[in-house]
Amino acid sequence: MIVIVAGTLISSALDLEHNYNLSNVGEIPIGLPSPQAPPFYLIPNLMVDGLMISIVAFSINISMASILAKKKYKVDSNQELLASGVSNIFGSFFSCIPFASSLSRSLIQLQVGGKTQLASGVSCGLLVLILLYIGPFFEPLPHCVLTSIVIAAVKGMLNQVRDLKLAFKESYAEACVWVATFLAVLLLNVDYGLGVGVLCSLAFVVITGQKVMVYKLGNLNNSNIYVEKEFYESATDVPGIIILRIIGGVNFINRDKVFNKISKLALTESTLPKHIVLDMMSLSSADTSTVKSFLRMYRELEEQGINLHIVKLLEPVKNVFVKCKFFHEFPASHLYPTVHDAVLNCREY
């Protein structure tokens, strides 16, 4: 406030606009417009644009709320959406443009100690006073003064570059999203940065979602515990039985890769196993093509004299198997609740 008042007084006293061609705020109209219903006849023409604006505005609101939530604020996305909708509906009766959170204003309010809604109430109250009475006083205020305040507030955001090293250590994918979003915000705008961040995040979600892990399991000290041999040196093979664990979601994109890995781990040894146990407790999803591939694998193994056993299907995944009539051919007796149950049954053959 001191900087703004001082900048206004200096600009007015020295007439910086005319003497030094310095850009200032300019005319500030006094008063508030009379409330009137918005032109509803424009809705068909603005429906698509309005939807896009609402998505971007709400995303910015949630993004800012998430940033401030690190300062021990609690974010309720439903409440944020309700507040944005009600506020924009109210503002439409006063010819207001759609609003969204402001990065600079929010950081300024945070740095000056604002913690509750009272801070926004005081800020809005001052704005109303300016619009009604004090507006013309700030007309000589140079834009550079406002810019300096924003730069001082955004300095904290720029200091987040120090977190980049830690981000790369924790997750390479998230660090790449961080860099892309940061550069887009810095070079373009918050809106474009948000879009770039969302697209990069979705791309990495899709890429990582296709990553499925298949591990060979071994028995731990003759117990009923079976762990990945890759991580536990003390885990030993069960004679005549190959136990594999599938982790992730299998679909038509990564299906061939998964089944090739299963074949590599189970059928490349000099002596073929008598039983193959698939631990599918961690199979998060499967599509119809995957179910058909499992059924085809069951038939091929049966022709080679190898029994296939399945351990625990999650209910959503099991429903897909049922709808695809997998259990019309695959014996239900070869479906077990635990790996140990499957192993004990295999030993009885």
FENVENTA-V994486 format. One record per residue. N is the residue number from 1. RES is the residue in one letter. PHI is phi in degrees with one decimal (none if undefined). PSI is psi in whole degrees, 0 to 359 (999 if undefined). NEAR is the number of other ideal C-beta (glycine too) atoms within 10 Angstrom. Layout:
N,RES,PHI,PSI,NEAR / N,RES,PHI,PSI,NEAR
This chain:
1,M,none,320,8 / 2,I,-62.0,317,6 / 3,V,-64.0,318,13 / 4,I,-66.0,314,13 / 5,V,-65.0,315,13 / 6,A,-63.8,317,11 / 7,G,-62.3,322,22 / 8,T,-66.4,315,19 / 9,L,-64.5,317,13 / 10,I,-65.4,316,14 / 11,S,-63.5,321,22 / 12,S,-70.6,319,16 / 13,A,-69.1,320,9 / 14,L,-96.1,358,13 / 15,D,49.1,57,11 / 16,L,-63.2,332,18 / 17,E,-65.0,316,16 / 18,H,-89.9,324,8 / 19,N,-77.3,327,8 / 20,Y,-125.4,10,10 / 21,N,53.6,44,7 / 22,L,-94.8,128,16 / 23,S,-69.8,135,10 / 24,N,-128.3,182,19 / 25,V,-63.6,318,16 / 26,G,87.9,196,11 / 27,E,-63.7,131,8 / 28,I,-118.0,109,14 / 29,P,-66.6,146,9 / 30,I,-97.8,143,12 / 31,G,100.9,169,9 / 32,L,-115.5,145,10 / 33,P,-69.2,153,10 / 34,S,-73.0,138,8 / 35,P,-66.5,137,10 / 36,Q,-151.9,153,10 / 37,A,-63.5,137,7 / 38,P,-66.4,159,14 / 39,P,-73.9,92,9 / 40,F,-64.6,339,8 / 41,Y,-66.9,345,7 / 42,L,-84.7,353,10 / 43,I,-56.1,313,10 / 44,P,-58.2,326,8 / 45,N,-79.6,338,9 / 46,L,-109.8,4,11 / 47,M,-59.1,309,10 / 48,V,-66.8,312,9 / 49,D,-62.5,319,9 / 50,G,-62.8,322,14 / 51,L,-64.5,316,10 / 52,M,-63.5,316,10 / 53,I,-62.4,319,16 / 54,S,-65.3,321,16 / 55,I,-64.6,314,13 / 56,V,-64.2,315,18 / 57,A,-63.1,315,17 / 58,F,-65.9,322,18 / 59,S,-62.9,320,17 / 60,I,-64.4,318,20 / 61,N,-59.4,313,19 / 62,I,-65.8,321,18 / 63,S,-61.6,313,20 / 64,M,-64.8,320,20 / 65,A,-62.8,322,18 / 66,S,-66.9,322,12 / 67,I,-63.6,315,18 / 68,L,-72.9,337,18 / 69,A,-63.7,335,12 / 70,K,-64.6,342,7 / 71,K,-92.0,27,8 / 72,K,74.8,30,7 / 73,Y,-95.0,150,11 / 74,K,-104.3,131,7 / 75,V,-108.1,127,14 / 76,D,-115.2,106,10 / 77,S,-61.5,323,12 / 78,N,-64.9,319,7 / 79,Q,-67.0,322,11 / 80,E,-63.1,317,16 / 81,L,-65.2,318,14 / 82,L,-63.3,316,11 / 83,A,-63.2,318,12 / 84,S,-64.4,317,20 / 85,G,-64.8,312,12 / 86,V,-63.5,318,10 / 87,S,-65.8,319,13 / 88,N,-69.2,325,19 / 89,I,-63.9,316,10 / 90,F,-63.0,316,11 / 91,G,-66.2,335,14 / 92,S,-66.1,338,17 / 93,F,-80.6,355,13 / 94,F,-122.2,22,12 / 95,S,61.5,31,11 / 96,C,-80.7,146,13 / 97,I,-77.2,158,8 / 98,P,-58.3,140,14 / 99,F,-112.9,162,13 / 100,A,-152.4,169,20 / 101,S,-63.1,147,20 / 102,S,-106.1,124,14 / 103,L,-60.2,312,20 / 104,S,-66.1,311,17 / 105,R,-62.5,319,15 / 106,S,-64.4,316,17 / 107,L,-67.8,324,20 / 108,I,-62.5,313,17 / 109,Q,-62.6,323,18 / 110,L,-67.2,318,16 / 111,Q,-69.8,332,12 / 112,V,-87.1,4,10 / 113,G,102.3,11,7 / 114,G,-67.8,131,16 / 115,K,-129.3,336,12 / 116,T,-126.5,180,7 / 117,Q,-65.4,342,8 / 118,L,-61.2,326,9 / 119,A,-61.7,316,14 / 120,S,-66.7,324,13 / 121,G,-62.5,317,10 / 122,V,-64.9,318,12 / 123,S,-61.7,314,14 / 124,C,-65.2,322,10 / 125,G,-61.3,318,10 / 126,L,-65.4,321,12 / 127,L,-63.8,321,12 / 128,V,-63.9,317,12 / 129,L,-60.7,319,11 / 130,I,-65.4,317,15 / 131,L,-66.4,328,14 / 132,L,-88.6,323,11 / 133,Y,-131.7,315,11 / 134,I,-94.6,354,14 / 135,G,-48.7,309,17 / 136,P,-58.6,335,12 / 137,F,-62.5,327,14 / 138,F,-93.0,4,19 / 139,E,-60.6,324,15 / 140,P,-78.3,359,21 / 141,L,-62.6,123,22 / 142,P,-68.3,144,19 / 143,H,-62.7,329,13 / 144,C,-64.1,331,13 / 145,V,-67.2,315,19 / 146,L,-61.9,321,17 / 147,T,-62.3,318,11 / 148,S,-62.5,324,13 / 149,I,-66.5,317,16 / 150,V,-63.8,316,15 / 151,I,-61.7,318,11 / 152,A,-62.9,324,14 / 153,A,-75.1,321,19 / 154,V,-78.4,351,16 / 155,K,-55.7,325,11 / 156,G,-63.2,324,11 / 157,M,-67.3,320,15 / 158,L,-64.6,329,11 / 159,N,-67.6,347,9 / 160,Q,-68.9,350,12 / 161,V,-57.3,332,12 / 162,R,-63.8,337,8 / 163,D,-80.0,353,13 / 164,L,-64.2,319,13 / 165,K,-60.5,317,9 / 166,L,-66.7,323,9 / 167,A,-62.6,320,16 / 168,F,-67.3,328,14 / 169,K,-70.5,323,9 / 170,E,-79.6,315,9 / 171,S,-158.4,117,12 / 172,Y,-64.2,319,10 / 173,A,-63.7,313,14 / 174,E,-65.5,327,14 / 175,A,-65.9,322,17 / 176,C,-65.2,319,15 / 177,V,-62.1,318,20 / 178,W,-58.9,312,19 / 179,V,-64.0,314,15 / 180,A,-62.3,316,17 / 181,T,-67.6,317,21 / 182,F,-61.2,314,19 / 183,L,-66.4,322,12 / 184,A,-65.5,319,20 / 185,V,-65.3,317,20 / 186,L,-69.6,318,14 / 187,L,-91.7,332,9 / 188,L,-109.5,276,12 / 189,N,-171.6,168,12 / 190,V,-62.0,320,19 / 191,D,-60.9,310,16 / 192,Y,-66.6,322,14 / 193,G,-61.3,321,21 / 194,L,-62.3,314,20 / 195,G,-62.0,316,17 / 196,V,-62.5,317,18 / 197,G,-62.5,317,19 / 198,V,-64.3,315,16 / 199,L,-64.2,318,14 / 200,C,-64.6,319,19 / 201,S,-62.4,314,15 / 202,L,-62.4,321,11 / 203,A,-62.7,316,14 / 204,F,-70.0,327,16 / 205,V,-63.4,316,11 / 206,V,-64.7,316,10 / 207,I,-65.0,311,10 / 208,T,-69.5,332,10 / 209,G,-66.9,337,15 / 210,Q,-85.0,355,14 / 211,K,-84.7,114,11 / 212,V,-118.3,134,20 / 213,M,-106.5,137,13 / 214,V,-124.0,119,20 / 215,Y,-117.7,147,19 / 216,K,-89.7,131,15 / 217,L,-101.9,153,24 / 218,G,-134.7,161,19 / 219,N,-82.4,142,21 / 220,L,-103.7,105,14 / 221,N,55.1,45,8 / 222,N,54.7,34,7 / 223,S,-105.7,191,8 / 224,N,-96.3,20,12 / 225,I,-106.7,133,14 / 226,Y,-127.2,125,23 / 227,V,-129.0,167,16 / 228,E,-68.0,124,14 / 229,K,-66.3,335,17 / 230,E,-64.5,332,12 / 231,F,-109.2,346,8 / 232,Y,-126.2,109,14 / 233,E,-68.1,333,8 / 234,S,-79.2,351,10 / 235,A,-72.7,133,19 / 236,T,-118.8,154,13 / 237,D,-69.6,151,15 / 238,V,-96.3,120,18 / 239,P,-54.7,130,8 / 240,G,77.4,0,13 / 241,I,-129.1,129,21 / 242,I,-106.2,124,21 / 243,I,-113.4,124,28 / 244,L,-124.6,143,18 / 245,R,-115.2,129,21 / 246,I,-106.0,126,21 / 247,I,-122.4,122,16 / 248,G,121.2,191,18 / 249,G,-108.2,136,20 / 250,V,-110.7,132,26 / 251,N,-144.0,186,17 / 252,F,-63.5,341,11 / 253,I,-77.7,313,14 / 254,N,-104.6,5,17 / 255,R,-57.6,310,18 / 256,D,-61.4,320,10 / 257,K,-63.6,320,14 / 258,V,-65.8,313,20 / 259,F,-70.1,330,17 / 260,N,-65.1,321,11 / 261,K,-69.4,323,17 / 262,I,-61.7,315,19 / 263,S,-63.7,321,12 / 264,K,-65.6,320,10 / 265,L,-78.8,332,16 / 266,A,-104.6,332,22 / 267,L,-121.3,14,15 / 268,T,-103.1,2,8 / 269,E,-80.1,160,10 / 270,S,-62.6,325,4 / 271,T,-111.1,122,6 / 272,L,-70.7,141,15 / 273,P,-72.3,161,20 / 274,K,-87.2,332,14 / 275,H,-135.8,143,21 / 276,I,-122.7,124,23 / 277,V,-108.7,122,28 / 278,L,-103.8,112,24 / 279,D,-82.9,107,22 / 280,M,-111.9,24,23 / 281,M,-63.9,333,16 / 282,S,-103.4,14,15 / 283,L,-78.7,106,23 / 284,S,-78.3,331,15 / 285,S,-160.1,159,14 / 286,A,-157.4,140,25 / 287,D,-100.9,179,16 / 288,T,-63.7,324,14 / 289,S,-64.9,326,13 / 290,T,-67.0,317,23 / 291,V,-60.7,317,20 / 292,K,-63.9,325,13 / 293,S,-68.7,321,19 / 294,F,-62.5,320,21 / 295,L,-66.4,319,19 / 296,R,-64.3,321,11 / 297,M,-63.9,321,17 / 298,Y,-60.5,317,20 / 299,R,-64.7,316,11 / 300,E,-64.3,319,13 / 301,L,-67.4,321,18 / 302,E,-63.1,323,13 / 303,E,-64.8,331,8 / 304,Q,-89.4,3,8 / 305,G,79.1,23,8 / 306,I,-109.1,129,17 / 307,N,-89.3,132,18 / 308,L,-101.3,133,20 / 309,H,-127.8,143,23 / 310,I,-121.7,136,22 / 311,V,-109.7,119,23 / 312,K,50.1,105,19 / 313,L,-100.9,132,19 / 314,L,-61.0,150,15 / 315,E,-56.6,314,6 / 316,P,-61.8,322,10 / 317,V,-70.2,319,20 / 318,K,-61.6,324,18 / 319,N,-61.5,323,11 / 320,V,-65.8,317,17 / 321,F,-62.0,320,21 / 322,V,-66.7,314,13 / 323,K,-63.6,330,10 / 324,C,-86.4,8,18 / 325,K,59.7,36,11 / 326,F,-63.6,320,20 / 327,F,-83.2,1,14 / 328,H,-70.9,334,8 / 329,E,-114.0,321,10 / 330,F,-78.8,127,20 / 331,P,-67.1,130,11 / 332,A,-63.6,339,7 / 333,S,-70.0,348,8 / 334,H,-97.4,17,18 / 335,L,-111.0,125,18 / 336,Y,-125.9,156,19 / 337,P,-79.6,331,10 / 338,T,-138.0,162,14 / 339,V,-64.5,320,25 / 340,H,-62.9,321,15 / 341,D,-61.0,319,16 / 342,A,-65.3,317,24 / 343,V,-63.3,315,21 / 344,L,-60.9,321,12 / 345,N,-69.0,323,16 / 346,C,-64.2,325,21 / 347,R,-67.8,341,12 / 348,E,-82.0,347,5 / 349,Y,-68.9,999,9
